[in-house]
Amino acid sequence: MNKFIIQVNGTVYGSTASFRALRFTTSVLSLGHQVTRIFFYQDGVTNSSQLICPASDEHDLHQAWKKLAIEHNIQLINCVSAALRRGVLSQQDATENTKAQFNSSAPFEMGGLGELVTGIETSDRLVCF
């Protein structure tokens, strides 16, 4: 059994990176491997926005990430710097930056690159999308 950390760099829609990362994660879990953490970086932070409203015939990637994390007890970590630059804020970030609204929802958490590094140190493989 291998331990994986997954890094998602691609936007929630507009590229296939997020969808491929989700499918890969589901596959490795079904094979008995462990996913310790999913780190959203660059445009990947858009996956955590609860304001994403896909058409009714499209796959809701935001909800799919949340469901996966809850079912398998996987941390979903947004790079806070990348998120803030792209207008993705947690409730705490909105308060600290005097913004009226936030759009990142639990179980997504904000973290730094240190979260990625510690995840890499405790995993066997890093896979980036």
OpenMM code with the backbone's topology and positions (N, CA, C; nanometers):
from openmm import Vec3, app, unit

residues = "MET ASN LYS PHE ILE ILE GLN VAL ASN GLY THR VAL TYR GLY SER THR ALA SER PHE ARG ALA LEU ARG PHE THR THR SER VAL LEU SER LEU GLY HIS GLN VAL THR ARG ILE PHE PHE TYR GLN ASP GLY VAL THR ASN SER SER GLN LEU ILE CYS PRO ALA SER ASP GLU HIS ASP LEU HIS GLN ALA TRP LYS LYS LEU ALA ILE GLU HIS ASN ILE GLN LEU ILE ASN CYS VAL SER ALA ALA LEU ARG ARG GLY VAL LEU SER GLN GLN ASP ALA THR GLU ASN THR LYS ALA GLN PHE ASN SER SER ALA PRO PHE GLU MET GLY GLY LEU GLY GLU LEU VAL THR GLY ILE GLU THR SER ASP ARG LEU VAL CYS PHE".split()
positions = [
    Vec3(0.0835, -0.1175, 0.0000),
    Vec3(0.0000, 0.0000, 0.0000),
    Vec3(0.0888, 0.1249, 0.0000),
    Vec3(0.0606, 0.2140, -0.0912),
    Vec3(0.1343, 0.3407, -0.1006),
    Vec3(0.0527, 0.4544, -0.0415),
    Vec3(0.1237, 0.5555, 0.0063),
    Vec3(0.0607, 0.6783, 0.0528),
    Vec3(0.0841, 0.7848, -0.0533),
    Vec3(-0.0237, 0.8485, -0.0955),
    Vec3(-0.0175, 0.9505, -0.1992),
    Vec3(-0.0526, 1.0869, -0.1420),
    Vec3(0.0097, 1.1893, -0.1962),
    Vec3(-0.0376, 1.3260, -0.1813),
    Vec3(-0.0657, 1.3741, -0.3232),
    Vec3(-0.1798, 1.4355, -0.3405),
    Vec3(-0.2234, 1.4814, -0.4722),
    Vec3(-0.2166, 1.6338, -0.4737),
    Vec3(-0.1582, 1.6890, -0.5788),
    Vec3(-0.1536, 1.8339, -0.5973),
    Vec3(-0.2370, 1.8692, -0.7190),
    Vec3(-0.3355, 1.9559, -0.6998),
    Vec3(-0.4237, 1.9977, -0.8084),
    Vec3(-0.3917, 2.1431, -0.8428),
    Vec3(-0.3411, 2.1660, -0.9635),
    Vec3(-0.3048, 2.2999, -1.0099),
    Vec3(-0.4086, 2.3575, -1.1065),
    Vec3(-0.4910, 2.2729, -1.1644),
    Vec3(-0.5848, 2.3160, -1.2673),
    Vec3(-0.7147, 2.3679, -1.2104),
    Vec3(-0.7715, 2.4649, -1.2794),
    Vec3(-0.8972, 2.5265, -1.2391),
    Vec3(-1.0103, 2.4239, -1.2338),
    Vec3(-1.1119, 2.4549, -1.1565),
    Vec3(-1.2232, 2.3626, -1.1380),
    Vec3(-1.2905, 2.3309, -1.2724),
    Vec3(-1.3090, 2.4293, -1.3558),
    Vec3(-1.3600, 2.4084, -1.4921),
    Vec3(-1.2695, 2.4861, -1.5867),
    Vec3(-1.2632, 2.4458, -1.7095),
    Vec3(-1.1768, 2.5127, -1.8060),
    Vec3(-1.0561, 2.4288, -1.8432),
    Vec3(-1.0289, 2.3268, -1.7644),
    Vec3(-0.9265, 2.2280, -1.7977),
    Vec3(-0.9747, 2.0950, -1.7397),
    Vec3(-0.9100, 1.9887, -1.7755),
    Vec3(-0.9500, 1.8568, -1.7243),
    Vec3(-0.8704, 1.8161, -1.6010),
    Vec3(-0.7802, 1.9008, -1.5552),
    Vec3(-0.6899, 1.8637, -1.4460),
    Vec3(-0.7644, 1.8222, -1.3196),
    Vec3(-0.8613, 1.9006, -1.2780),
    Vec3(-0.9336, 1.8704, -1.1546),
    Vec3(-1.0110, 1.7392, -1.1672),
    Vec3(-1.0773, 1.7206, -1.2777),
    Vec3(-1.1531, 1.5978, -1.2991),
    Vec3(-1.0599, 1.4763, -1.3009),
    Vec3(-0.9464, 1.4886, -1.3694),
    Vec3(-0.8504, 1.3778, -1.3730),
    Vec3(-0.7931, 1.3488, -1.2347),
    Vec3(-0.7675, 1.4531, -1.1571),
    Vec3(-0.7169, 1.4345, -1.0210),
    Vec3(-0.8199, 1.3619, -0.9349),
    Vec3(-0.9449, 1.3994, -0.9490),
    Vec3(-1.0516, 1.3339, -0.8735),
    Vec3(-1.0629, 1.1869, -0.9123),
    Vec3(-1.0605, 1.1587, -1.0406),
    Vec3(-1.0695, 1.0188, -1.0875),
    Vec3(-0.9483, 0.9377, -1.0422),
    Vec3(-0.8303, 0.9950, -1.0499),
    Vec3(-0.7099, 0.9263, -1.0049),
    Vec3(-0.7197, 0.8949, -0.8558),
    Vec3(-0.7608, 0.9924, -0.7780),
    Vec3(-0.7725, 0.9741, -0.6332),
    Vec3(-0.8721, 0.8633, -0.6015),
    Vec3(-0.9856, 0.8649, -0.6670),
    Vec3(-1.0863, 0.7605, -0.6470),
    Vec3(-1.0297, 0.6234, -0.6823),
    Vec3(-0.9534, 0.6178, -0.7890),
    Vec3(-0.8951, 0.4902, -0.8337),
    Vec3(-0.7937, 0.4353, -0.7339),
    Vec3(-0.7023, 0.5191, -0.6874),
    Vec3(-0.6008, 0.4682, -0.5948),
    Vec3(-0.6635, 0.4261, -0.4627),
    Vec3(-0.7673, 0.4977, -0.4204),
    Vec3(-0.8364, 0.4579, -0.2978),
    Vec3(-0.9052, 0.3229, -0.3146),
    Vec3(-0.9643, 0.3005, -0.4320),
    Vec3(-1.0324, 0.1729, -0.4565),
    Vec3(-0.9347, 0.0559, -0.4630),
    Vec3(-0.8082, 0.0842, -0.4903),
    Vec3(-0.7050, -0.0194, -0.4940),
    Vec3(-0.6403, -0.0426, -0.3575),
    Vec3(-0.6895, 0.0283, -0.2561),
    Vec3(-0.6395, 0.0074, -0.1209),
    Vec3(-0.5262, 0.0986, -0.0784),
    Vec3(-0.4900, 0.1934, -0.1632),
    Vec3(-0.3856, 0.2886, -0.1266),
    Vec3(-0.4448, 0.3981, -0.0383),
    Vec3(-0.3586, 0.4787, 0.0194),
    Vec3(-0.4011, 0.5866, 0.1069),
    Vec3(-0.3669, 0.7199, 0.0424),
    Vec3(-0.4584, 0.8151, 0.0532),
    Vec3(-0.4331, 0.9521, 0.0098),
    Vec3(-0.4312, 1.0360, 0.1369),
    Vec3(-0.3157, 1.0903, 0.1685),
    Vec3(-0.2994, 1.1619, 0.2947),
    Vec3(-0.3533, 1.3038, 0.2886),
    Vec3(-0.3448, 1.3645, 0.1718),
    Vec3(-0.3823, 1.5052, 0.1608),
    Vec3(-0.3970, 1.5396, 0.0131),
    Vec3(-0.4870, 1.6332, -0.0149),
    Vec3(-0.4976, 1.6895, -0.1494),
    Vec3(-0.4694, 1.8380, -0.1343),
    Vec3(-0.3690, 1.8839, -0.2075),
    Vec3(-0.3235, 2.0227, -0.1978),
    Vec3(-0.3619, 2.0957, -0.3254),
    Vec3(-0.4430, 2.1997, -0.3107),
    Vec3(-0.4882, 2.2798, -0.4235),
    Vec3(-0.3991, 2.4025, -0.4342),
    Vec3(-0.3381, 2.4187, -0.5523),
    Vec3(-0.2387, 2.5230, -0.5729),
    Vec3(-0.2695, 2.5938, -0.7043),
    Vec3(-0.2177, 2.7124, -0.7216),
    Vec3(-0.2399, 2.7940, -0.8411),
    Vec3(-0.3908, 2.8031, -0.8678),
    Vec3(-0.4355, 2.7788, -0.9906),
    Vec3(-0.5786, 2.7877, -1.0211),
    Vec3(-0.6602, 2.6752, -0.9590),
    Vec3(-0.5941, 2.5746, -0.9065),
    Vec3(-0.6633, 2.4642, -0.8409),
    Vec3(-0.7455, 2.5075, -0.7208),
    Vec3(-0.7103, 2.6226, -0.6616),
    Vec3(-0.7849, 2.6702, -0.5449),
    Vec3(-0.9307, 2.7007, -0.5770),
    Vec3(-0.9618, 2.7205, -0.7046),
    Vec3(-1.1007, 2.7496, -0.7425),
    Vec3(-1.1934, 2.6309, -0.7156),
    Vec3(-1.1366, 2.5130, -0.6950),
    Vec3(-1.2183, 2.3958, -0.6632),
    Vec3(-1.2924, 2.4105, -0.5314),
    Vec3(-1.2449, 2.4975, -0.4426),
    Vec3(-1.3054, 2.5100, -0.3105),
    Vec3(-1.4183, 2.6120, -0.3037),
    Vec3(-1.4454, 2.6824, -0.4111),
    Vec3(-1.5494, 2.7853, -0.4082),
    Vec3(-1.6881, 2.7231, -0.4073),
    Vec3(-1.7636, 2.7552, -0.3027),
    Vec3(-1.8998, 2.7039, -0.2943),
    Vec3(-1.9946, 2.7793, -0.3867),
    Vec3(-1.9438, 2.8807, -0.4567),
    Vec3(-2.0255, 2.9568, -0.5505),
    Vec3(-2.0229, 2.8986, -0.6918),
    Vec3(-1.9498, 2.7892, -0.7103),
    Vec3(-1.9477, 2.7215, -0.8403),
    Vec3(-2.0877, 2.6664, -0.8676),
    Vec3(-2.1417, 2.6975, -0.9832),
    Vec3(-2.2772, 2.6535, -1.0189),
    Vec3(-2.2768, 2.5890, -1.1570),
    Vec3(-2.2327, 2.4633, -1.1658),
    Vec3(-2.2326, 2.3980, -1.2973),
    Vec3(-2.3749, 2.3715, -1.3452),
    Vec3(-2.3888, 2.3582, -1.4751),
    Vec3(-2.5190, 2.3241, -1.5325),
    Vec3(-2.5658, 2.1899, -1.4759),
    Vec3(-2.6943, 2.1678, -1.4778),
    Vec3(-2.7515, 2.0472, -1.4156),
    Vec3(-2.7026, 1.9177, -1.4807),
    Vec3(-2.6551, 1.9252, -1.6042),
    Vec3(-2.6060, 1.8046, -1.6706),
    Vec3(-2.4536, 1.7908, -1.6613),
    Vec3(-2.3892, 1.8762, -1.5808),
    Vec3(-2.2441, 1.8702, -1.5628),
    Vec3(-2.2102, 1.8152, -1.4253),
    Vec3(-2.0927, 1.7554, -1.4171),
    Vec3(-2.0420, 1.7014, -1.2904),
    Vec3(-2.0054, 1.8165, -1.1977),
    Vec3(-2.0545, 1.8141, -1.0753),
    Vec3(-2.0240, 1.9187, -0.9774),
    Vec3(-1.8959, 1.8808, -0.9036),
    Vec3(-1.7829, 1.9319, -0.9512),
    Vec3(-1.6536, 1.8948, -0.8949),
    Vec3(-1.6360, 1.9425, -0.7517),
    Vec3(-1.6893, 2.0585, -0.7198),
    Vec3(-1.6793, 2.1087, -0.5824),
    Vec3(-1.7441, 2.0103, -0.4855),
    Vec3(-1.8644, 1.9685, -0.5158),
    Vec3(-1.9352, 1.8724, -0.4298),
    Vec3(-1.8666, 1.7366, -0.4296),
    Vec3(-1.8108, 1.6971, -0.5434),
    Vec3(-1.7418, 1.5670, -0.5514),
    Vec3(-1.6184, 1.5648, -0.4623),
    Vec3(-1.5419, 1.6744, -0.4593),
    Vec3(-1.4247, 1.6819, -0.3703),
    Vec3(-1.4669, 1.6739, -0.2246),
    Vec3(-1.5732, 1.7466, -0.1900),
    Vec3(-1.6217, 1.7451, -0.0521),
    Vec3(-1.6653, 1.6049, -0.0110),
    Vec3(-1.7404, 1.5402, -0.0964),
    Vec3(-1.7897, 1.4049, -0.0666),
    Vec3(-1.6730, 1.3079, -0.0482),
    Vec3(-1.5758, 1.3137, -0.1381),
    Vec3(-1.4589, 1.2264, -0.1300),
    Vec3(-1.3837, 1.2479, 0.0007),
    Vec3(-1.3630, 1.3740, 0.0368),
    Vec3(-1.2889, 1.4064, 0.1591),
    Vec3(-1.3597, 1.3541, 0.2830),
    Vec3(-1.4894, 1.3699, 0.2870),
    Vec3(-1.5662, 1.3258, 0.4036),
    Vec3(-1.5686, 1.1739, 0.4117),
    Vec3(-1.5937, 1.1077, 0.3000),
    Vec3(-1.6024, 0.9611, 0.2989),
    Vec3(-1.4701, 0.8940, 0.3349),
    Vec3(-1.3578, 0.9543, 0.2953),
    Vec3(-1.2273, 0.8900, 0.3137),
    Vec3(-1.1374, 0.9637, 0.4139),
    Vec3(-1.1924, 1.0630, 0.4814),
    Vec3(-1.1181, 1.1385, 0.5817),
    Vec3(-0.9859, 1.1926, 0.5253),
    Vec3(-0.9980, 1.2653, 0.4152),
    Vec3(-0.8824, 1.3229, 0.3462),
    Vec3(-0.8839, 1.4740, 0.3650),
    Vec3(-0.7686, 1.5302, 0.3979),
    Vec3(-0.7567, 1.6753, 0.4093),
    Vec3(-0.7581, 1.7394, 0.2717),
    Vec3(-0.8355, 1.8451, 0.2565),
    Vec3(-0.8349, 1.9278, 0.1364),
    Vec3(-0.7740, 2.0615, 0.1763),
    Vec3(-0.6529, 2.0891, 0.1271),
    Vec3(-0.5804, 2.2094, 0.1665),
    Vec3(-0.5651, 2.3026, 0.0472),
    Vec3(-0.6089, 2.4274, 0.0638),
    Vec3(-0.5870, 2.5324, -0.0346),
    Vec3(-0.4612, 2.6084, 0.0023),
    Vec3(-0.3787, 2.6400, -0.0947),
    Vec3(-0.2681, 2.7325, -0.0712),
    Vec3(-0.3306, 2.8699, -0.0490),
    Vec3(-0.3142, 2.9229, 0.0709),
    Vec3(-0.3814, 3.0468, 0.1073),
    Vec3(-0.3379, 3.1640, 0.0193),
    Vec3(-0.2102, 3.1717, -0.0148),
    Vec3(-0.1628, 3.2822, -0.0997),
    Vec3(-0.2261, 3.2763, -0.2377),
    Vec3(-0.2280, 3.1579, -0.2966),
    Vec3(-0.2884, 3.1413, -0.4291),
    Vec3(-0.4385, 3.1703, -0.4224),
    Vec3(-0.5024, 3.1274, -0.3155),
    Vec3(-0.6467, 3.1474, -0.3008),
    Vec3(-0.6820, 3.2957, -0.2888),
    Vec3(-0.6102, 3.3655, -0.2026),
    Vec3(-0.6407, 3.5079, -0.1831),
    Vec3(-0.6224, 3.5869, -0.3117),
    Vec3(-0.5179, 3.5531, -0.3892),
    Vec3(-0.4950, 3.6234, -0.5163),
    Vec3(-0.6065, 3.5981, -0.6161),
    Vec3(-0.6777, 3.4875, -0.6005),
    Vec3(-0.7828, 3.4506, -0.6951),
    Vec3(-0.9233, 3.4750, -0.6394),
    Vec3(-0.9319, 3.5436, -0.5264),
    Vec3(-1.0624, 3.5764, -0.4699),
    Vec3(-1.1327, 3.4606, -0.4044),
    Vec3(-1.0564, 3.3621, -0.3580),
    Vec3(-1.1130, 3.2488, -0.2852),
    Vec3(-1.0771, 3.2685, -0.1386),
    Vec3(-1.1764, 3.2957, -0.0564),
    Vec3(-1.1541, 3.3299, 0.0836),
    Vec3(-1.2323, 3.2386, 0.1768),
    Vec3(-1.1688, 3.1994, 0.2844),
    Vec3(-1.2392, 3.1314, 0.3929),
    Vec3(-1.3081, 3.2379, 0.4768),
    Vec3(-1.3908, 3.1936, 0.5699),
    Vec3(-1.4578, 3.2894, 0.6569),
    Vec3(-1.3556, 3.3712, 0.7355),
    Vec3(-1.2524, 3.3058, 0.7855),
    Vec3(-1.1479, 3.3750, 0.8612),
    Vec3(-1.0738, 3.4755, 0.7731),
    Vec3(-1.0404, 3.4354, 0.6494),
    Vec3(-0.9704, 3.5265, 0.5578),
    Vec3(-1.0551, 3.6490, 0.5259),
    Vec3(-1.1848, 3.6283, 0.5089),
    Vec3(-1.2738, 3.7417, 0.4803),
    Vec3(-1.2734, 3.8401, 0.5966),
    Vec3(-1.2799, 3.7874, 0.7176),
    Vec3(-1.2785, 3.8733, 0.8360),
    Vec3(-1.1464, 3.9488, 0.8468),
    Vec3(-1.0352, 3.8763, 0.8313),
    Vec3(-0.9033, 3.9380, 0.8449),
    Vec3(-0.8754, 4.0436, 0.7386),
    Vec3(-0.9353, 4.0271, 0.6217),
    Vec3(-0.9114, 4.1207, 0.5110),
    Vec3(-1.0280, 4.2172, 0.4899),
    Vec3(-1.1138, 4.2271, 0.5887),
    Vec3(-1.2310, 4.3150, 0.5874),
    Vec3(-1.3143, 4.3025, 0.4592),
    Vec3(-1.3400, 4.1794, 0.4223),
    Vec3(-1.4273, 4.1517, 0.3083),
    Vec3(-1.5637, 4.1087, 0.3612),
    Vec3(-1.6677, 4.1452, 0.2901),
    Vec3(-1.8039, 4.1177, 0.3357),
    Vec3(-1.8442, 3.9712, 0.3197),
    Vec3(-1.7792, 3.8995, 0.2303),
    Vec3(-1.8209, 3.7625, 0.1988),
    Vec3(-1.7013, 3.6688, 0.1947),
    Vec3(-1.7314, 3.5399, 0.2039),
    Vec3(-1.6317, 3.4347, 0.1817),
    Vec3(-1.6953, 3.3318, 0.0908),
    Vec3(-1.6140, 3.2511, 0.0264),
    Vec3(-1.6708, 3.1528, -0.0656),
    Vec3(-1.6088, 3.0140, -0.0555),
    Vec3(-1.5078, 2.9953, 0.0241),
    Vec3(-1.4507, 2.8620, 0.0420),
    Vec3(-1.5287, 2.7906, 0.1511),
    Vec3(-1.5612, 2.6655, 0.1273),
    Vec3(-1.6442, 2.5926, 0.2232),
    Vec3(-1.5703, 2.4724, 0.2802),
    Vec3(-1.6094, 2.4350, 0.4006),
    Vec3(-1.5558, 2.3138, 0.4636),
    Vec3(-1.5975, 2.1940, 0.3789),
    Vec3(-1.5154, 2.0933, 0.3718),
    Vec3(-1.3957, 2.0643, 0.4501),
    Vec3(-1.2661, 2.1216, 0.3927),
    Vec3(-1.2758, 2.2111, 0.2934),
    Vec3(-1.1551, 2.2769, 0.2438),
    Vec3(-1.0972, 2.3643, 0.3544),
    Vec3(-0.9656, 2.3610, 0.3694),
    Vec3(-0.8959, 2.4413, 0.4693),
    Vec3(-0.7880, 2.5227, 0.3986),
    Vec3(-0.7546, 2.6356, 0.4567),
    Vec3(-0.6443, 2.7152, 0.4042),
    Vec3(-0.5150, 2.6724, 0.4724),
    Vec3(-0.4075, 2.6714, 0.3973),
    Vec3(-0.2764, 2.6348, 0.4505),
    Vec3(-0.1688, 2.6931, 0.3613),
    Vec3(-0.0469, 2.6685, 0.3978),
    Vec3(0.0654, 2.7202, 0.3202),
    Vec3(0.1404, 2.6083, 0.2510),
    Vec3(0.2479, 2.6465, 0.1845),
    Vec3(0.3302, 2.5471, 0.1165),
    Vec3(0.3923, 2.4481, 0.2148),
    Vec3(0.4024, 2.4881, 0.3413),
    Vec3(0.4507, 2.3958, 0.4437),
    Vec3(0.3633, 2.2723, 0.4544),
    Vec3(0.2332, 2.2894, 0.4321),
    Vec3(0.1409, 2.1751, 0.4329),
    Vec3(0.1742, 2.0781, 0.3192),
    Vec3(0.2120, 2.1343, 0.2053),
    Vec3(0.2522, 2.0502, 0.0926),
    Vec3(0.3802, 1.9753, 0.1260),
    Vec3(0.4782, 2.0461, 0.1811),
    Vec3(0.6076, 1.9853, 0.2139),
    Vec3(0.5918, 1.8743, 0.3176),
    Vec3(0.5165, 1.8996, 0.4234),
    Vec3(0.4985, 1.7941, 0.5251),
    Vec3(0.4213, 1.6766, 0.4677),
    Vec3(0.3296, 1.7045, 0.3767),
    Vec3(0.2574, 1.5956, 0.3105),
    Vec3(0.3491, 1.5105, 0.2237),
    Vec3(0.4406, 1.5761, 0.1545),
    Vec3(0.5372, 1.5037, 0.0710),
    Vec3(0.6275, 1.4174, 0.1577),
    Vec3(0.6701, 1.4721, 0.2711),
    Vec3(0.7599, 1.3976, 0.3611),
    Vec3(0.6955, 1.2718, 0.4171),
    Vec3(0.5641, 1.2735, 0.4363),
    Vec3(0.4964, 1.1583, 0.4970),
    Vec3(0.4294, 1.0687, 0.3928),
    Vec3(0.4498, 1.0968, 0.2653),
    Vec3(0.3902, 1.0173, 0.1581),
    Vec3(0.4965, 0.9484, 0.0754),
    Vec3(0.4535, 0.8462, 0.0029),
    Vec3(0.5432, 0.7745, -0.0869),
    Vec3(0.5500, 0.8388, -0.2248),
    Vec3(0.4385, 0.9021, -0.2638),
    Vec3(0.4300, 0.9569, -0.3990),
    Vec3(0.3557, 1.0896, -0.3989),
    Vec3(0.4041, 1.1826, -0.4804),
    Vec3(0.3363, 1.3081, -0.5092),
    Vec3(0.2920, 1.3013, -0.6543),
    Vec3(0.1629, 1.3231, -0.6777),
    Vec3(0.1115, 1.3223, -0.8136),
    Vec3(0.0447, 1.4572, -0.8370),
    Vec3(0.0863, 1.5252, -0.9446),
    Vec3(0.0371, 1.6601, -0.9753),
    Vec3(-0.0516, 1.6597, -1.0992),
    Vec3(-0.1556, 1.7397, -1.0925),
    Vec3(-0.2489, 1.7545, -1.2056),
    Vec3(-0.2642, 1.9019, -1.2367),
] * unit.nanometer
topology = app.Topology()
chain = topology.addChain("A")
for resn in residues:
    res = topology.addResidue(resn, chain)
    for name in ("N", "CA", "C"):
        topology.addAtom(name, app.Element.getBySymbol(name[0]), res)
